[in-house]
Amino acid sequence: MKFSELAAAYNKKFGFNVLPAQGKRPTIAWENWQLIEQTEKDVIALGWNPGITGIGGICGINDIGNLDFDKVSDSGIVEMFAKRLGLGEIYPWIVKSGSGIGFHIWFKSSENNEFHRRLNGPKSIYRMNLKDSDVCDHIELRWCNSMTVLPYSKHPSGNVYTFMYGKPEEAPKEISAEVLLECLEEFCDLKREKEILAVGKKTFEPAGFDKEKLESAIEFLAAKLPGNCYDEWYRIGFGLVTIGEEGRRYFLQMSLSNQYYHDSEFEINKKFDELLKKYNGSITLGTVYHIAEKYGWQKPFVKFWYIENDKNKNIKAEL
């Protein structure tokens, strides 16, 4: 089945707003589809060209959201969550990522003020650490204004996202916000997240960063960062958050200049605002340089001058 036909089925049968994706990244501007329910006609007109590798499901429309489990060493934790949420262990909307170590549980639920209070404020994505850190690196509650890849999309590794228990016949089940909150409080260390949020902005880089060096890296990334590197784009954003509003300017420059990233300036600003809220101090400006070097960037050189026997000499030194 073509991705366009599969996307139309997700929309018509299960109520999803969908997006064409390349890797984990939408290939179109999509802020309107975070707010407006799509029709089947809308889905067909999205632009399903031969370069599309998958389908993204938008969280928030029709109260659809998911729990995203990252780097899972024991898949029993996913089944345990599904059971605790009242979905059952063999729940058709449990998805295994193409990475082999990631899982998604799709469901429907409505948020409320109590939800925000107990989860440290309104967000599009809540990142949480499990109390038992050995079974999973972290989980994300993808709530609204965000996207998660759906089966049978291709993962950047070349493998395919799959349903764990066969194709679902009905839309994701609805669960109450209270049940969801109780489950998260039972399995996750929400107190730790609150402490991280409280100190996060104190860990920002000092204002005196090397502008020439950073501008060189950003210009390189704008030209060379591939289109299937959403996770790295996200990490670059976190690195730039450490220099506050100055970082926003660089994030916009890199994203708007890259041929593979098609978000509008409004969307990019919105994403940077989210990163500011979620920053926890674990990523520094050095991450931006590390990712740039991965794709071939070389640090600029600065010249140091000295005089020897009445002649000017220079030494090139790496910044």
C-alpha positions, -999 to 999 in steps of 0.1 A, spaced: 0 0 0 13 35 -8 19 59 20 -8 82 6 -34 54 8 -22 44 43 -23 80 55 -59 83 42 -69 52 61 -54 65 94 -74 97 89 -107 82 78 -108 51 100 -90 62 131 -94 101 132 -57 110 128 -43 142 113 -13 129 93 18 143 76 42 130 50 76 124 67 112 118 58 128 99 86 113 115 117 108 149 101 76 163 85 83 174 49 57 202 49 47 232 70 21 219 94 11 244 120 -25 246 106 -29 208 110 -21 211 147 -54 230 150 -77 220 122 -91 185 116 -81 171 82 -105 156 57 -96 127 34 -92 152 6 -68 173 27 -47 142 33 -44 132 -4 -33 168 -12 -4 169 13 23 159 -13 32 123 -12 62 124 -34 86 94 -40 111 108 -14 86 102 15 96 75 39 67 75 62 37 90 79 36 112 110 6 112 133 -2 146 149 -8 145 187 -37 166 201 -62 163 173 -93 143 185 -75 140 218 -50 115 203 -16 113 221 10 87 229 37 76 253 70 73 236 95 49 253 132 54 244 160 29 246 140 2 262 160 -28 276 130 -46 290 98 -44 268 78 -56 298 77 -20 310 56 -11 280 31 -39 286 30 -29 323 21 7 314 -6 -5 290 -21 -27 317 -20 0 343 -37 25 320 -66 0 315 -57 -8 279 -47 -44 285 -13 -60 279 -22 -71 244 -32 -37 231 -33 -32 193 -20 4 195 14 -6 209 40 2 182 76 -10 180 100 15 165 122 6 136 151 11 160 141 -21 179 145 -3 212 117 22 211 80 18 216 48 39 214 15 35 231 -13 54 214 -45 65 232 -70 92 236 -72 115 266 -83 151 275 -61 174 295 -72 197 323 -58 222 348 -50 194 373 -30 177 346 -8 208 341 -4 213 379 8 178 385 30 176 354 48 210 360 29 232 335 14 230 300 37 215 274 35 198 240 58 170 251 65 160 287 98 141 292 101 119 322 125 95 338 113 62 352 119 53 388 134 21 375 160 36 352 174 2 342 145 -7 320 142 25 298 163 56 293 132 79 295 96 83 283 78 112 266 42 120 268 34 135 234 4 155 241 -2 182 214 15 202 187 39 173 182 43 144 158 51 107 161 59 84 133 32 57 125 35 22 111 46 12 85 70 41 81 107 35 76 131 42 104 164 59 95 181 26 102 161 10 73 138 -10 95 101 -5 97 77 7 125 52 -22 133 22 -29 154 31 -54 182 -2 -73 180 -14 -70 144 -33 -42 127 -58 -23 149 -94 -24 138 -106 5 160 -93 40 170 -70 42 201 -89 37 233 -99 67 255 -85 69 290 -92 95 317 -66 122 325 -67 110 362 -58 74 353 -30 87 331 -17 109 358 -18 82 384 1 59 361 28 85 355 32 93 392 34 56 400 62 48 375 80 81 369 101 104 391 82 136 385 98 153 415 132 150 398 118 167 367 105 196 388 139 200 404 156 200 369 132 226 357 139 248 387 176 249 381 177 244 343 181 281 333 209 286 358 231 262 338 231 283 306 264 291 290 281 324 298 272 352 274 308 355 261 307 327 236 328 328 204 305 343 178 328 336 148 331 300 157 293 295 163 284 314 131 307 292 111 291 260 126 256 273 120 263 283 84 277 248 78 247 230 94 223 252 74 239 238 43 248 202 53 225 189 80 206 161 63 168 160 62 164 128 82 181 141 114 153 155 134 168 143 167 201 161 160 182 192 149 164 191 182 197 187 201 212 216 182 182 237 194 188 227 230 225 237 226 214 271 213 189 276 241 220 280 264 226 314 250 190 325 252 175 349 226 208 351 207 204 313 202 170 318 188 185 339 160 209 311 151 182 284 153 160 304 129 190 310 105 200 273 104 164 260 101 152 284 74 183 281 53 183 243 52 167 228 21 153 198 40 135 217 68 103 233 57 88 247 90 77 283 89 94 310 110 63 309 133 68 271 139 105 274 145 100 302 171 73 280 187 97 251 189 124 272 204 100 284 231 93 248 239 130 240 241 135 269 265 109 255 288 122 219 286 159 226 289 174 206 318 211 215 316 223 182 300 232 197 267 257 225 261 268 247 232 295 222 226 269 198 212 263 222 183 300 219 174 301 182 179 272 176 155 287 200 129 320 181 131 302 148 125 291 161 91 325 175 81 327 210 97 362 222 106 367 247 133 379 281 120 415 292 126 426 325 142 460 341 134 484 350 162 512 375 152 547 379 166 580 396 154 612 377 148 643 394 134 622 424 124 598 403 103 562 396 110 554 359 116 521 343 121 509 311 137 475 295 128 459 281 159 426 262 161 399 280 181 
